[in-house]
Amino acid sequence: MYFLGIDFGTSGARSCVIDIGGSILIEDARDFGTLREYERAGIWREALWDLLASLPSPIRTQLSDLALDGTSGTVVTCDEELYPRHPPLLYHDDRAVDEAALIARTAVPGHPAAAVTSGLAKTLWLKKRLGLTGARLYLNQADWLSGLLTDRVGMTDYHNALKMGLDLDELKWPAWVEYLIDAESLPVPMPPAARLATVSRPRARYLGINPGCMVHAGTTDSIAAFLAAGVTQSGEAVTSLGSTLVLKLLPTPWWNRPNMASTATGTAVAGWRVAHRTPAGRCCGNSSTTAHSPS
């Protein structure tokens, strides 16, 4: 029985397989190189297939669970067959200025979805330009990649959903988001590590994977790194250095919320966090993660 975590970052993707005891068995990576806008989705898909197909046959046929993370705020708009209807907009894309201003006037004060680079701002920008041209769903990068494996579309995790406007107290799309966009165009929020579906039978045959392999809801790349660093105490922080520098701090109020504590525990069990599982400060692939204790 083996568990696979896959991490999609800005410049590459990497994978890590552990056994039931948590020992690392295999690590692999794929570099995206310099991508034109229209090449992104195709290269991501190829990297996913290649990382899976490159696993040794004994691993693939006994793969029990997998999950993946993606860059936060990267949006893929697609039809119900997951065919992209526009080149993906990356997490740092800041073209949705007018849409961000509209969100700021509508959302609760201080919500991260009001940022010009938020997933919701990009979604509104795409919606305005694509209209009814076949764009059915607006997904985060991790949602789209998971859907390719399961053929089940339209599900996301709470972490990726935050920049799309998720209400963290109710864990659903709030009324102000539904005022701005039809919620049926957005993915259904799920707890990170939730069981989504098994790998579809055609995909399992194509890749030589155990058809019973369960795909779990993932998270963002920086939260995966945060959990993998083993942070457990209030005041501890983690920096992740890749194409960008991310700092995350564990405050007491959030950690004491039952839903957040169970999320972190469940996600660790799911196995996707192993894509970032490196000793503090050790560089792996395209990024490094360092844990900091409170002074």
C-alpha positions as CSV (number, residue, x, y, z in Angstrom):
1,M,0.0,0.0,0.0
2,Y,1.5,3.3,-1.1
3,F,0.6,7.0,-0.9
4,L,1.4,9.7,-3.4
5,G,1.6,13.5,-3.1
6,I,2.0,15.7,-6.1
7,D,3.0,19.4,-5.9
8,F,2.4,21.8,-8.8
9,G,4.4,25.0,-8.5
10,T,5.2,27.9,-10.8
11,S,8.1,26.4,-12.7
12,G,7.6,22.7,-12.2
13,A,5.8,19.7,-10.6
14,R,7.2,17.1,-8.2
15,S,6.0,13.9,-6.6
16,C,6.8,11.8,-3.6
17,V,5.7,8.3,-2.6
18,I,5.6,7.1,1.0
19,D,4.7,3.7,2.4
20,I,2.2,3.1,5.2
21,G,5.0,3.8,7.8
22,G,5.7,7.2,6.3
23,S,9.1,6.4,4.8
24,I,9.9,8.2,1.5
25,L,10.3,5.7,-1.3
26,I,10.5,7.7,-4.5
27,E,10.8,11.4,-5.4
28,D,10.5,12.8,-8.9
29,A,10.1,16.2,-10.6
30,R,9.3,17.8,-14.0
31,D,10.5,21.2,-15.0
32,F,7.9,23.2,-17.1
33,G,10.6,25.4,-18.7
34,T,9.4,28.7,-20.2
35,L,5.8,28.5,-21.1
36,R,3.6,30.6,-23.3
37,E,0.2,31.4,-22.0
38,Y,-1.6,28.9,-24.3
39,E,0.8,26.1,-23.4
40,R,0.2,26.1,-19.6
41,A,-2.8,23.7,-19.3
42,G,-1.3,21.2,-21.8
43,I,2.1,21.1,-20.1
44,W,0.5,20.7,-16.6
45,R,-1.6,17.8,-17.9
46,E,1.5,16.1,-19.5
47,A,3.5,16.6,-16.3
48,L,0.8,14.9,-14.3
49,W,0.5,11.9,-16.6
50,D,4.3,11.6,-16.8
51,L,4.9,11.7,-13.1
52,L,2.3,8.9,-12.6
53,A,3.4,6.8,-15.5
54,S,7.0,7.0,-14.4
55,L,6.3,5.3,-11.1
56,P,7.6,1.7,-11.0
57,S,4.8,-0.8,-11.8
58,P,4.7,-2.3,-8.3
59,I,4.1,1.2,-6.9
60,R,1.4,2.1,-9.5
61,T,-0.5,-1.1,-9.1
62,Q,-0.6,-0.8,-5.3
63,L,-1.2,2.9,-5.1
64,S,-3.8,3.4,-2.4
65,D,-4.4,7.2,-2.1
66,L,-3.2,10.4,-3.8
67,A,-3.7,14.1,-3.6
68,L,-2.1,17.1,-5.1
69,D,-1.7,20.8,-4.4
70,G,-1.5,23.8,-6.8
71,T,-0.7,27.5,-6.8
72,S,-3.3,29.5,-4.9
73,G,-5.3,31.8,-7.1
74,T,-4.5,30.1,-10.4
75,V,-7.8,29.8,-12.3
76,V,-8.7,27.4,-15.1
77,T,-12.0,28.0,-16.9
78,C,-13.3,24.9,-18.7
79,D,-16.3,23.1,-20.0
80,E,-17.9,20.0,-18.4
81,E,-15.3,17.8,-20.1
82,L,-12.5,19.8,-18.4
83,Y,-11.4,21.3,-21.8
84,P,-10.0,24.7,-21.1
85,R,-11.9,27.6,-22.7
86,H,-9.2,30.2,-22.0
87,P,-5.5,30.0,-21.1
88,P,-5.2,29.6,-17.3
89,L,-4.6,32.8,-15.4
90,L,-1.7,32.4,-12.9
91,Y,-1.8,33.3,-9.3
92,H,0.1,36.6,-9.8
93,D,-2.0,37.8,-12.8
94,D,-3.3,41.3,-11.9
95,R,-5.4,42.2,-14.9
96,A,-8.7,42.0,-13.1
97,V,-8.5,45.6,-11.6
98,D,-12.2,46.5,-12.2
99,E,-13.4,43.2,-10.9
100,A,-11.4,43.5,-7.7
101,A,-12.8,46.9,-7.1
102,L,-16.4,45.5,-7.5
103,I,-15.6,42.7,-5.1
104,A,-14.2,45.2,-2.5
105,R,-17.5,47.1,-2.7
106,T,-19.5,43.9,-2.3
107,A,-17.6,41.6,0.0
108,V,-17.2,41.7,3.8
109,P,-14.4,44.1,4.7
110,G,-10.8,42.7,4.3
111,H,-11.7,39.5,2.5
112,P,-8.8,38.2,0.5
113,A,-11.0,37.7,-2.6
114,A,-11.0,41.5,-3.0
115,A,-7.3,41.4,-4.1
116,V,-6.6,42.1,-7.7
117,T,-4.9,38.7,-8.0
118,S,-7.7,36.7,-6.3
119,G,-9.3,33.7,-7.9
120,L,-12.7,35.4,-7.7
121,A,-11.4,38.5,-9.5
122,K,-10.0,36.4,-12.3
123,T,-13.2,34.4,-12.5
124,L,-15.3,37.6,-12.9
125,W,-12.8,38.9,-15.6
126,L,-13.1,35.6,-17.5
127,K,-16.9,35.4,-17.1
128,K,-17.2,38.9,-18.6
129,R,-15.2,38.1,-21.7
130,L,-16.2,34.5,-22.3
131,G,-19.9,34.9,-21.6
132,L,-21.8,31.8,-22.9
133,T,-19.0,30.4,-25.1
134,G,-18.8,27.0,-23.5
135,A,-17.1,28.1,-20.2
136,R,-19.0,26.1,-17.6
137,L,-16.7,25.9,-14.6
138,Y,-14.1,28.2,-13.0
139,L,-11.7,26.0,-11.1
140,N,-8.4,26.3,-9.2
141,Q,-5.4,24.6,-10.6
142,A,-5.6,21.7,-8.1
143,D,-9.3,21.2,-8.8
144,W,-8.7,20.9,-12.5
145,L,-5.9,18.4,-12.2
146,S,-7.8,16.3,-9.7
147,G,-10.7,16.3,-12.0
148,L,-8.5,15.0,-14.9
149,L,-7.8,11.9,-12.7
150,T,-11.3,11.2,-11.6
151,D,-13.5,12.6,-14.4
152,R,-15.5,14.1,-11.5
153,V,-15.7,17.9,-12.0
154,G,-16.5,20.8,-9.9
155,M,-15.0,20.2,-6.4
156,T,-12.4,22.2,-4.6
157,D,-10.9,22.4,-1.1
158,Y,-11.4,25.1,1.6
159,H,-7.9,26.4,1.2
160,N,-8.0,27.0,-2.5
161,A,-11.6,28.3,-2.2
162,L,-10.6,31.2,0.1
163,K,-9.4,33.4,-2.7
164,M,-12.7,32.7,-4.5
165,G,-14.7,34.1,-1.7
166,L,-15.3,31.2,0.7
167,D,-16.9,32.1,4.1
168,L,-14.5,30.5,6.5
169,D,-17.0,30.4,9.3
170,E,-19.8,28.8,7.3
171,L,-17.5,27.0,4.9
172,K,-19.7,27.8,1.9
173,W,-20.1,30.5,-0.7
174,P,-21.6,33.5,1.0
175,A,-24.5,35.6,-0.4
176,W,-22.3,38.3,-1.6
177,V,-20.4,35.8,-3.9
178,E,-23.7,34.5,-5.2
179,Y,-24.7,38.1,-6.0
180,L,-21.6,38.5,-8.2
181,I,-21.6,35.1,-9.9
182,D,-23.8,32.1,-10.3
183,A,-22.5,29.7,-7.6
184,E,-23.1,26.8,-10.0
185,S,-20.1,28.1,-12.0
186,L,-17.9,27.6,-8.9
187,P,-16.6,24.4,-7.5
188,V,-18.2,22.8,-4.5
189,P,-16.0,23.4,-1.4
190,M,-14.8,20.3,0.4
191,P,-12.6,19.7,3.4
192,P,-8.9,19.2,2.5
193,A,-8.2,15.4,2.4
194,A,-11.9,14.6,1.7
195,R,-12.4,11.6,-0.5
196,L,-13.3,12.8,-4.0
197,A,-13.5,9.7,-6.1
198,T,-11.3,6.9,-7.3
199,V,-9.2,7.3,-10.4
200,S,-11.5,6.8,-13.4
201,R,-11.2,3.3,-14.9
202,P,-10.1,4.6,-18.4
203,R,-7.4,6.8,-16.7
204,A,-6.3,3.9,-14.4
205,R,-5.9,1.6,-17.4
206,Y,-4.0,4.2,-19.4
207,L,-1.6,5.0,-16.6
208,G,-1.4,1.4,-15.1
209,I,-2.7,2.6,-11.8
210,N,-4.7,0.7,-9.2
211,P,-8.3,1.4,-10.2
212,G,-9.2,1.6,-6.5
213,C,-6.8,4.5,-5.9
214,M,-8.6,7.2,-4.0
215,V,-8.1,10.9,-5.0
216,H,-8.4,13.3,-2.1
217,A,-9.1,17.0,-2.0
218,G,-5.8,18.8,-1.8
219,T,-4.7,22.3,-0.8
220,T,-2.5,25.2,-1.9
221,D,1.2,24.7,-2.4
222,S,2.2,27.0,0.5
223,I,-0.2,25.3,3.0
224,A,1.1,21.9,1.9
225,A,4.6,23.1,2.8
226,F,3.3,24.6,6.1
227,L,1.8,21.3,7.2
228,A,4.7,19.3,6.0
229,A,7.1,21.3,8.2
230,G,5.4,19.8,11.2
231,V,4.1,23.0,12.8
232,T,2.0,22.3,15.9
233,Q,2.4,25.2,18.4
234,S,0.9,28.6,18.3
235,G,3.4,31.2,17.2
236,E,5.4,28.9,15.0
237,A,5.9,30.1,11.4
238,V,7.1,28.6,8.1
239,T,8.7,30.3,5.2
240,S,8.5,28.7,1.7
241,L,10.9,30.0,-0.9
242,G,10.1,29.2,-4.5
243,S,9.3,31.6,-7.3
244,T,7.8,33.7,-4.5
245,L,8.4,33.9,-0.8
246,V,5.5,32.9,1.5
247,L,5.3,33.3,5.3
248,K,2.6,31.5,7.3
249,L,2.1,31.7,11.0
250,L,0.0,29.4,13.3
251,P,-2.2,31.6,15.5
252,T,-4.1,30.1,18.5
253,P,-7.7,31.2,17.4
254,W,-7.6,29.4,14.1
255,W,-5.9,26.2,15.4
256,N,-8.5,25.9,18.2
257,R,-11.3,25.7,15.7
258,P,-12.4,22.1,15.5
259,N,-12.8,22.1,11.7
260,M,-9.3,23.6,11.1
261,A,-7.6,21.1,13.5
262,S,-9.3,18.1,11.9
263,T,-8.4,19.5,8.4
264,A,-4.7,19.5,9.2
265,T,-4.8,16.0,10.7
266,G,-6.8,14.5,7.9
267,T,-4.7,16.1,5.2
268,A,-1.5,14.7,6.7
269,V,-3.0,11.2,6.6
270,A,-4.1,11.6,3.0
271,G,-0.5,11.7,2.0
272,W,-0.3,14.7,-0.4
273,R,1.8,16.7,2.0
274,V,4.8,14.5,1.3
275,A,5.4,16.4,-1.9
276,H,6.9,19.0,0.4
277,R,8.3,16.6,3.0
278,T,11.9,17.8,3.3
279,P,14.0,18.6,6.4
280,A,13.9,22.2,7.4
281,G,15.8,24.4,5.0
282,R,16.6,21.6,2.5
283,C,15.9,22.5,-1.0
284,C,13.7,20.1,-2.9
285,G,12.7,20.7,-6.6
286,N,12.0,24.3,-7.0
287,S,11.4,25.4,-3.5
288,S,12.6,25.1,0.1
289,T,10.7,25.2,3.4
290,T,12.0,26.4,6.7
291,A,10.2,26.2,10.1
292,H,10.6,28.9,12.7
293,S,9.9,28.6,16.4
294,P,8.5,31.5,18.4
295,S,11.2,33.4,20.2
